[in-house]
Amino acid sequence: MKQHPHHATPAWHGSRRKALQALASAAALGAAALAPAAARAATDYPKAPIRLVVPYPPGGPTDLVGRVVAAAMGDMLKQSIFVDNKPGASGMVGSAMVAKAPADGYTLLSNASLHVINPAVYDKVPYDAFNDFAPITQIVDVPLVLVVKSDTPVSTVQELIAYLKQSNGAVNFASAGNASSQHLSGELFKIRTGIAMQHVPYKGSSPALTDLMGGQVQLMFDSMPSAMPFITSGKLKALAVTTRKRSSSLPQTPTMQEAGVAGFETSTWYGLWAPRNTPADVVAILAKAAQEALRKPEIAAQYHRMGAEPVGSSPQEFEAYMKSEEKKWAEIVRLSGAKAD
């Protein structure tokens, strides 16, 4: 039977079908090619050594905390993470470097809680603590400890208060730098006790502790990672810790509230950040490496010996914690009137 001309398939219909099939095949091939490339973007990281900027000198608590997690994360990632100390301006010099660094995951920041304190005490901060950084994890939480030179004739906080009030000379307290949690804990001590003390800031805990042991300053609230070696060696005397509960590293040392200083509770913490626009998959890789490293018993033991408690929060948890800490420290700044020079 003769086919009706309207039922016939024109030649261009067949050509169009073939063209569409070819385009579909090409699109499928392209998607298949792109998928491994996207996967490689994550799985190939890191391809080179990672720089961890620590904005304080070697030997201080920020440096010690950063070095432990850097080595552990390097093992997890099969890539070296080297510490680059860039001290100055209460951590702002090194932090500003990271804020301006390429957001590729190869420059990171390890800093202390002063990261969220600086905006409350400095009129000008060369970066935004939240908008210029991508939170990775909170590394550890650390009590501060009130320490004095070992030959200071006191054994309790109340004896120290009486001793300082009877002192004829000037009373100086040291800190790791303006706006640090050590500094603001000293300011809170002044508020709670009524002792007139002069703040002497240093570029990190290490030089501050040296002068404390040398008698140039009378007391210091310091992070336990840097103070513990001198407490255990007998060069410094620990009178109290600043947290709500006693530290497992110094179980015989009372809290400030137990020692009779009501309303005194502070701590310091250390975290890990990348520049803000670092790809989310890279941040996730770094967070996972940090969390797994912090769960290792040998890493936890290293931090416990420093008096630090490993945390390993998610990026989202860390950012929420930062916001709550910013509010707390801003209130202490308001009460004390502390401002950076």
C-alpha positions as CSV (number, residue, x, y, z in Angstrom):
1,M,0.0,0.0,0.0
2,K,1.2,3.5,-0.9
3,Q,2.2,5.6,2.2
4,H,0.3,8.9,2.5
5,P,2.7,11.7,2.1
6,H,1.6,13.2,5.5
7,H,2.6,10.0,7.2
8,A,6.1,9.9,5.8
9,T,9.0,10.8,8.0
10,P,10.9,13.8,6.4
11,A,14.6,13.5,6.1
12,W,15.2,16.5,8.4
13,H,13.3,14.7,11.3
14,G,15.8,11.9,11.2
15,S,18.7,14.3,11.1
16,R,17.3,16.3,14.0
17,R,16.9,13.2,16.1
18,K,20.5,12.2,15.4
19,A,21.7,15.7,16.3
20,L,19.8,15.7,19.6
21,Q,21.1,12.3,20.5
22,A,24.6,13.5,19.8
23,L,24.1,16.5,22.0
24,A,22.7,14.4,24.8
25,S,25.7,12.0,24.5
26,A,28.1,15.0,24.6
27,A,26.3,16.5,27.6
28,A,26.5,13.1,29.4
29,L,30.2,12.8,28.6
30,G,30.8,16.4,29.8
31,A,29.0,15.8,33.1
32,A,30.9,12.6,33.6
33,A,34.1,14.5,33.0
34,L,33.2,17.3,35.3
35,A,32.2,15.0,38.2
36,P,35.6,13.5,38.7
37,A,37.1,17.0,38.4
38,A,34.9,18.3,41.2
39,A,35.8,15.2,43.3
40,R,39.4,15.8,42.6
41,A,39.1,19.4,43.9
42,A,38.3,17.9,47.3
43,T,40.2,14.7,47.3
44,D,43.4,16.1,46.0
45,Y,43.6,18.7,48.8
46,P,46.1,19.2,50.2
47,K,48.7,19.0,47.4
48,A,51.4,21.1,49.1
49,P,52.5,22.0,52.6
50,I,50.1,24.1,54.7
51,R,51.2,27.2,56.6
52,L,49.7,27.6,60.0
53,V,50.1,31.2,61.2
54,V,50.4,31.6,64.9
55,P,50.2,35.3,65.8
56,Y,52.4,35.0,69.0
57,P,56.0,34.1,69.6
58,P,57.3,30.5,70.0
59,G,56.9,29.0,73.5
60,G,53.7,30.7,74.4
61,P,50.3,28.8,74.8
62,T,49.0,29.8,71.4
63,D,52.2,28.4,69.8
64,L,52.2,25.2,71.9
65,V,48.5,24.5,71.2
66,G,49.0,25.2,67.5
67,R,52.0,23.0,67.1
68,V,50.4,19.9,68.6
69,V,47.3,20.1,66.3
70,A,49.4,21.0,63.3
71,A,51.6,17.9,63.7
72,A,48.5,15.7,64.3
73,M,46.6,17.1,61.4
74,G,49.6,16.8,59.1
75,D,49.7,13.1,59.9
76,M,46.0,12.8,59.1
77,L,46.2,14.7,55.8
78,K,49.6,13.1,54.7
79,Q,51.0,16.6,54.2
80,S,53.2,18.8,56.4
81,I,51.7,21.7,58.3
82,F,54.4,24.1,59.3
83,V,54.0,26.8,62.0
84,D,54.8,30.4,61.1
85,N,55.0,32.7,64.1
86,K,54.0,36.3,63.3
87,P,53.6,38.1,66.6
88,G,52.5,41.7,67.2
89,A,49.6,43.9,68.1
90,S,47.8,41.4,70.3
91,G,47.7,38.9,67.5
92,M,46.4,41.3,64.9
93,V,49.5,41.3,62.7
94,G,49.4,37.5,62.0
95,S,45.6,37.5,61.9
96,A,45.5,40.2,59.3
97,M,48.0,38.3,57.1
98,V,45.6,35.3,57.1
99,A,42.6,37.4,56.4
100,K,44.3,38.7,53.3
101,A,45.8,35.4,52.2
102,P,44.5,33.3,49.3
103,A,41.4,31.4,50.3
104,D,42.8,28.1,49.1
105,G,43.3,26.2,52.3
106,Y,47.1,26.6,52.3
107,T,47.2,29.4,54.9
108,L,45.5,28.9,58.2
109,L,45.3,30.7,61.5
110,S,45.6,29.3,65.0
111,N,44.6,31.9,67.6
112,A,43.2,32.4,71.1
113,S,40.0,33.9,72.4
114,L,41.4,37.3,71.9
115,H,40.3,36.9,68.3
116,V,36.8,38.0,69.5
117,I,38.1,40.3,72.3
118,N,40.2,42.7,70.1
119,P,37.1,44.4,68.5
120,A,35.9,45.4,72.0
121,V,39.2,47.0,73.1
122,Y,40.7,48.4,69.9
123,D,39.2,51.2,67.9
124,K,40.7,49.9,64.7
125,V,41.1,46.2,63.9
126,P,42.4,45.5,60.4
127,Y,40.0,42.7,59.8
128,D,36.5,41.5,60.8
129,A,36.8,38.6,63.3
130,F,33.7,36.9,61.8
131,N,33.3,38.1,58.2
132,D,37.0,37.7,57.2
133,F,37.5,34.2,58.5
134,A,36.0,30.7,58.0
135,P,35.8,28.9,61.4
136,I,37.2,25.4,61.3
137,T,37.1,24.1,64.9
138,Q,37.7,25.0,68.5
139,I,40.9,23.2,69.4
140,V,40.9,23.3,73.2
141,D,39.4,25.1,76.2
142,V,41.9,26.1,78.9
143,P,41.5,27.5,82.4
144,L,43.7,30.4,83.3
145,V,45.7,30.1,86.4
146,L,46.7,32.8,88.9
147,V,50.5,32.4,89.5
148,V,53.1,34.2,91.6
149,K,56.8,33.8,92.0
150,S,57.6,30.7,94.1
151,D,59.2,32.8,97.0
152,T,56.2,35.1,97.3
153,P,55.2,34.7,101.0
154,V,51.6,33.7,100.3
155,S,49.9,30.3,99.8
156,T,46.3,31.4,99.1
157,V,44.4,34.0,97.1
158,Q,43.2,35.8,100.2
159,E,46.8,35.9,101.6
160,L,47.9,37.4,98.2
161,I,45.2,40.1,98.4
162,A,46.3,41.1,101.9
163,Y,49.9,41.0,100.9
164,L,49.3,43.2,97.9
165,K,47.2,45.7,99.8
166,Q,50.0,46.1,102.4
167,S,52.7,46.5,99.8
168,N,54.4,49.9,99.7
169,G,55.6,49.5,96.2
170,A,53.6,49.5,92.9
171,V,51.8,46.3,92.1
172,N,52.2,45.1,88.5
173,F,50.5,42.2,86.8
174,A,51.7,40.7,83.5
175,S,49.8,39.4,80.6
176,A,50.5,38.0,77.2
177,G,49.4,41.2,75.6
178,N,46.8,43.9,75.6
179,A,43.2,42.7,75.1
180,S,44.2,39.1,75.9
181,S,42.0,37.0,78.2
182,Q,45.0,37.1,80.6
183,H,44.8,40.9,80.6
184,L,41.1,41.1,81.1
185,S,41.2,38.4,83.9
186,G,43.6,40.7,85.7
187,E,41.2,43.6,85.2
188,L,38.4,41.5,86.6
189,F,40.6,40.7,89.6
190,K,41.1,44.4,90.2
191,I,37.3,45.0,90.1
192,R,36.5,42.1,92.5
193,T,39.3,42.8,95.0
194,G,39.7,46.6,94.9
195,I,43.5,46.3,94.4
196,A,45.1,49.0,92.4
197,M,47.4,47.2,89.9
198,Q,49.3,48.3,86.8
199,H,49.0,46.2,83.7
200,V,52.3,45.3,82.0
201,P,51.6,43.8,78.6
202,Y,54.2,41.5,76.8
203,K,54.4,40.0,73.4
204,G,53.3,36.6,74.5
205,S,53.4,34.5,77.7
206,S,57.0,33.4,77.5
207,P,58.6,36.8,78.1
208,A,55.9,37.7,80.7
209,L,56.6,34.5,82.7
210,T,60.4,35.3,82.5
211,D,59.8,38.7,84.2
212,L,57.4,37.2,86.7
213,M,60.0,34.7,87.8
214,G,62.6,37.5,87.8
215,G,60.5,39.6,90.2
216,Q,59.8,42.5,87.7
217,V,56.0,41.9,88.1
218,Q,54.1,40.4,91.0
219,L,51.4,38.2,89.5
220,M,49.9,36.9,86.3
221,F,46.8,35.1,85.0
222,D,48.2,32.8,82.4
223,S,47.1,29.9,80.2
224,M,48.0,26.6,81.7
225,P,49.9,25.3,78.6
226,S,52.7,27.9,79.2
227,A,52.5,28.1,83.0
228,M,52.3,24.3,83.8
229,P,56.1,23.6,83.3
230,F,57.0,26.3,85.7
231,I,54.4,25.2,88.2
232,T,55.5,21.6,88.2
233,S,59.2,22.6,88.4
234,G,58.5,24.8,91.5
235,K,59.5,28.1,89.9
236,L,55.9,29.4,90.1
237,K,53.2,29.0,92.7
238,A,49.6,28.3,91.5
239,L,47.0,29.9,93.7
240,A,43.7,29.4,91.8
241,V,42.2,28.5,88.5
242,T,39.7,30.8,86.8
243,T,37.1,28.3,85.6
244,R,33.9,27.2,87.4
245,K,35.3,23.8,88.1
246,R,38.8,22.7,89.2
247,S,41.2,21.6,86.6
248,S,42.1,17.9,86.4
249,S,45.7,19.0,85.8
250,L,45.7,20.9,89.1
251,P,43.1,19.1,91.2
252,Q,44.4,20.5,94.5
253,T,44.2,24.1,93.3
254,P,40.9,25.9,94.1
255,T,38.9,27.9,91.7
256,M,38.8,31.7,92.2
257,Q,35.3,31.5,93.6
258,E,36.3,28.7,96.0
259,A,39.2,31.0,97.0
260,G,36.8,33.7,98.0
261,V,36.6,35.9,94.9
262,A,32.9,35.9,94.0
263,G,31.7,36.3,90.5
264,F,35.1,35.4,88.9
265,E,34.9,32.9,86.1
266,T,37.0,33.2,82.9
267,S,38.8,30.8,80.6
268,T,40.7,31.1,77.3
269,W,40.3,28.9,74.2
270,Y,42.1,28.3,71.0
271,G,40.7,27.8,67.6
272,L,41.5,27.2,63.9
273,W,40.4,29.4,61.0
274,A,40.9,29.8,57.3
275,P,40.3,32.9,55.1
276,R,36.6,33.4,54.7
277,N,36.1,32.4,51.1
278,T,38.0,29.1,51.5
279,P,35.9,26.4,49.6
280,A,33.5,24.6,51.9
281,D,34.9,21.2,50.9
282,V,38.4,22.3,52.0
283,V,37.1,23.6,55.3
284,A,35.2,20.3,55.8
285,I,38.4,18.3,55.1
286,L,40.4,20.4,57.6
287,A,37.6,20.2,60.2
288,K,37.4,16.4,59.9
289,A,41.2,16.1,60.2
290,A,41.3,18.3,63.3
291,Q,38.4,16.4,64.9
292,E,39.9,13.0,64.3
293,A,43.3,14.2,65.5
294,L,41.8,15.6,68.7
295,R,40.0,12.3,69.4
296,K,43.3,10.4,69.4
297,P,44.3,9.4,73.0
298,E,47.9,10.4,72.5
299,I,46.9,13.9,71.3
300,A,44.4,14.4,74.1
301,A,47.1,13.3,76.6
302,Q,49.5,16.0,75.3
303,Y,46.9,18.6,75.8
304,H,45.9,17.3,79.2
305,R,49.5,17.6,80.3
306,M,49.3,21.3,79.3
307,G,46.1,21.7,81.3
308,A,44.0,22.0,78.2
309,E,40.8,20.1,77.3
310,P,40.4,19.0,73.6
311,V,37.1,20.2,72.0
312,G,37.0,19.5,68.2
313,S,33.7,21.3,67.5
314,S,32.2,21.6,64.0
315,P,32.6,24.8,62.0
316,Q,29.0,25.7,62.8
317,E,29.3,25.0,66.5
318,F,32.5,27.0,66.7
319,E,31.0,30.0,65.1
320,A,28.1,30.0,67.5
321,Y,30.5,29.7,70.4
322,M,32.6,32.6,69.1
323,K,29.5,34.8,69.1
324,S,28.6,33.9,72.7
325,E,32.2,34.6,73.8
326,E,32.3,37.9,72.0
327,K,29.3,39.1,74.2
328,K,30.9,37.8,77.4
329,W,34.2,39.5,77.0
330,A,32.6,42.7,75.7
331,E,30.8,42.9,79.0
332,I,34.0,42.5,81.0
333,V,35.6,45.2,78.9
334,R,32.7,47.5,79.7
335,L,32.9,46.8,83.4
336,S,36.7,47.3,83.6
337,G,36.9,50.2,81.1
338,A,39.9,48.4,79.6
339,K,41.1,49.7,76.3
340,A,44.2,48.8,74.3
341,D,47.0,51.4,74.0
